[in-house]
């Protein structure tokens, strides 16, 4: 069996952000070369971090013989100026030296861009055109930045997770948060196309609490004493941190396989308020989880027009109104983009859809 066609291949791009066309070029190079270097060249004026682009490419191309080489390239672009060309090549060579400890000899340059042949000539390699007319993958970084929804099928899981709009439904107990979250996701899924995969992320805290209650009941039944029951119902700070982390993990997993919209039934902001409710003090750990999350809009379900339903775990009507007030206070104090929905379920959904549509129409800067 013959070996690879080329010893060392080179792929260079901004990957702003990476898309299926980029991945096709890299995979083609990987199939034809013993070793491949992918230089990720980003300007400091661009909003999508260089480290994030490199991480996405490493996830998409984990082959041992593919090396991702990120570098900052603030040289202006002018394909007709030989001096500017030389400056760019020096930046690329610097990236290769950092990645390999030396500048490797380049045998082939793989590209779908018009500058591919000149780039190959300057590296002394063969130019290999890959889907140069973008017939197989009709997408570009500019197209993704301008209209990510129309390019959704060409984006990898981590890029989708980064670009998806995230809406969080929050509220006090028995205020209809889960009902609205489900209905909102179903409304957008019914639009079809890239929206068909619209998902809602359930509340992990609810699952945790139900398991906690069930465990306490089992211990009380087996032991016949009140103490085990009371011990299991006490809350510890670490439990709230666990709930917040697990909620965010569920959300991240859902965002990677969903549509341009992700609906979340609660978040770490909510968990922090419940930490305050049960333990009497804020939680720096839960707040830190909240700050790591990337959410765009909070929808608060008012306790008005929704009768209280006791499920054996909820605090009660008086606490529900107090928590509703705390949600309003904290959302306003933190300057978080939000709206409050009231009325019957249909009216709440209509108001939520109106707000989410406005959010989606504003588009998304690909940056952090």
N, C-alpha and C positions, 0 to 999 in steps of 0.2 A: 504494500500500500504506500502510495506517495505521500510526502509530508505536506505541510501548508504551502500555499502558493507564494506567500511573502513572509519574511522573517519578522519585520516590525511595521505595523500600520499605524497611521495617525488620523485622528478625527478631531477637528477643532470647531467650536461653536460657542454661542452665548448660552444656549439652552434656557431661554428666558420666556417661558419655562420649558422644560423638556416635554416632547410630545412623541407620538408614534413614529413620525418621520425621522426624528433624531434616533430613536431606538432602533429603527430599521437600518440606518447607516452604521451604527455601532455593531449591531448583530452581524451585519454583512462583513464588516471588517474582522470581527472575532472569528467568523467561520473561515476566513481566507488567510489569516495571519497567525504566526506562532505567538506573537505578542502585539498588543494594541495599547496605544496611549490616547486618552481622550482629554484634550485640554479644554477646560471650562473657563472661558474668558469673560469676565464681567466688569462693567464700568461701575465706579463708585456712585454714579448718579442714578443707577438703576435701583428700583425699590425691592427687588427680590434678592435676598442675601445670597452671596456666592456659596457659602457653606451649605445652605439648604439645597441649592441646585446640585452641588456635588454629592450630597447625601442621597438625594433622589436617584441620581445616576448610579451610585454604588448599589443601591437596593435593586434597581432594574437590571443591572449588569454585574452580577456577583462572580463572574468567571475569574479564575485565578490569573489568567493571562491578560486581563483587561485592567489597566491602571487609570484611575481618574485623577487628573492633575489640575486643580483649580488655580487660577491666577487673576489678579486685578489687571485690567488692560484699559487704561484711560487715554490711550492714543486715539486721536480722531480717525474717522474712517474716510478714506479717499482712495479708491481702487486705481486711480490714474496717477497717483503720486508715488514714485519709486522710493523716496525717502521715508514716507509714512509706511509703505509696505515693509521696509527694512526694520522700522521701529516695532511694528507688530510682530514680525518674526523673532526679534530679539526677546520680546515678552514671552512668546510661545516657547522659545528655547530655554528661557529661565524656568518656566513651569516644568518642562521636561527634566531639567537638571535637578530641580527640587524633588521631583517624584522618583527619579532613578539614581540620583547621585552623580549623574553624568548626562550628557545629551546623546541619546542613542541614535544610531544611523537609521534613517527612515527610508523604507523601501517603497511604501505606497501611501498616498493620501486619499482617504475616502471622503467624498463630499457630495451633496446634492445642490451645491451652490455654484454660481457662475465663476466664482473666484477659485474654485478647486484646482484647475490646471496651473495657475500662477503660483498658488501655495505649494503645490507639488514640485514645481520647478525650483522654487527657492529652497526646498528641503532636499532636492536631489532625488526625489522619488517618482514613482509612476502615479498619474492621476487616475482615480477610479470613480466614475460617475455612478451614483446610486439614486435611482428614482429622481433624476435631475428635473424632470417636468412635473414632479409631484403628482403623477397620475395614480400611483398606488395609495399614497397618503396625502390627500389634498389639504394640507394644514401647515401653518407656520406659527412661529412664536408671536408675531404681530397679530395674527388672527385670533390666537388664544387670548391675548391680552385685551383685544377689543371686544370679543364676544365668546367667552369661555363656554357658554351653554351650547352654541352651535358646534363647538369642537369637542364636546364632552367625551364622545366615543374614542377620541384620539389621545386621551389623557390617562396616565397611569394612576394607580390607587393613591399614592401619597400626594400627587398633584391635585387630584380631585378633592381629597380631604382638606388640602390647604385652601382651595378656591371656593369650596361650597359655602353658601350662606347658612349661618346657624342661628336658629330662632329658639329661644328657651321659654317654655310656658311655666310660670311659677305661681304660687299662691298658698294660702293657708289650707289647713285640712278641710276636706269636704267642700271644696270651692270649684270643682269641675276641671282641674288642670289636666287630668288624664283624658277626660272626654274631649276636651278641646285639642290636645296634642294629637290624639288619634284622628280626629275629624280633619284637622289641618293637613296632616300628612296625606290622608286619603283624598282630599280635595285636589292637591297638586299631582298625586299619582294618577288621578283620573285624566289628566291632561295628556298623558302618553308621551311618546318620544323620550328624551333624556329625563323627563320628569317622572316616568313610570316607576323608577326605582326610589322615589321619595320615601323615606323611612322616618319613624319616630323612635326615639330611644326611651325605653321605659325607666321608671324610677328605681334605681337599685336600693335606695334607702328603704323603700317599701318592702322589697323582698327581704332585706336584712332584718327589718323590724318584725316581720311576720315569722321569720325563722327564730328570732330571739324570743318572741312570745310563745311559740310552740315548744321551744326547748324548756322554757320556764314552767309551762303547764305539765310537761312530761316529768320534770324533776319533782314538782309539787305532788303529782299523782303517785309517783313511785316512793317518795319519802314520807308523804303524809304530814309534812311540816311546812310552815309558812316561810322559813328562812331561805331555802333554796329559791323559791319563787321570787322573793324580794331581791336576792342577790342578782339573779339573771335580768331583772328589770332595771337595775341601775345602769346608768350610762357612763362610759369612760371616754376621755378625750380621743384616745386612739381609735375608737370605733367610728367617730365622725370623720377622722382623717381617712380611714379605710373606705368609708362610704364615698367620700368625695373623690378619692383616687380611682375607685372602681367605676364610679359614674363616668368620669372623664375617659377611662379606658374603653368603656362600652361605646361612648360617643365617638372616639377616634376610630374604632373598628367599624362602626356604622358609616362614618363619613367616607371611608376608603372605598366602599362598594355602593354608595348611594347616588342620589341625583344632585343637581346643583343646589338643592335645599335640604337641610337636615333639621328636623324638629326634635327638640329635647324636652322631655318631661322632667324638669328640675335640673339643677346644676349645683356646683360647689357654693355659689352665693347663697342658695337656699339652705344648704347643709350648714353653712356658717350661722345662719339665723336660728336653726334648730339647736345648734351647739349652745348658743346664747340662751335659748329658751330652757334647756334642761340643765345646763351647768352654770348658768348665770354670768358667764364671761365670754368674750370673743375668743376665737381660735386662730392664732397666727398661722398654724399649719394648714388649716382648711382655707383660710384666706389666700395663702400662697398657691394652693391648687386653683382657686378661682382666678387668680391673676395669670396663670399659665394658659388658661383656656382662651379660645378665640370665638367670642360670640358677638352677634351683630344686633340683636333685638331681643328684648324681654317683654313677654306678654303676661300681665298680672290678671288672674281671674279673681274678680271681686267676690266677696261672700254674699253680697246682695243678690237677691233673686234665686239663691240656691239653698234649699233646706239642708240643715245639718243631718248627717247620717252617721250614727255610731256603729263602728265595725268591731268593737271590742278592744281597740288599741288607741283610738283617737282621744285627745285630751278633753274636748267638750266645747260647747257653744261659746262660752265666755273667752276661752283661750283662742278660739278661731278668730274672733273679732280683734283681739289684741294682736295676733300674728298678722292679720291683714293690715293693720295700721303700721306694724314694723316693716313689712314689705314696702309699703308706700314710702315711708320715711327713708329707708336705706336706698331704694332705687333713685329717689330724688337727690339725696345727699351725695351719692356717688356720681351723679350725672350720667347714669347709664341710660341709653336710648330705650324707652319703654312706652307702653300704653296700658291702660286699664280697661278691661272689657266687662260689661255688665249685661243684664237682661237674660232672656232664655238662650239655650244653646245655639239656635240658628242665628240670632243677632250677634252673639259673641264670635261665631265663626266668620260671619260676614265682615265684621270689623277687623278681625285678625287677618283675613285674606287681603283686605284693602291695604293694611299696613305692610304686609309681606310683599305684595305686588309692588308697592312703592319702593321697598328696599331692593328688590330684584332689579327694578328698572334703573337704579342708580349705578349698577354695574359693580365690579370689584377690582380695586387696585391689587395686582398680584403680590404686592409687598406684604410685610408683616403687619 
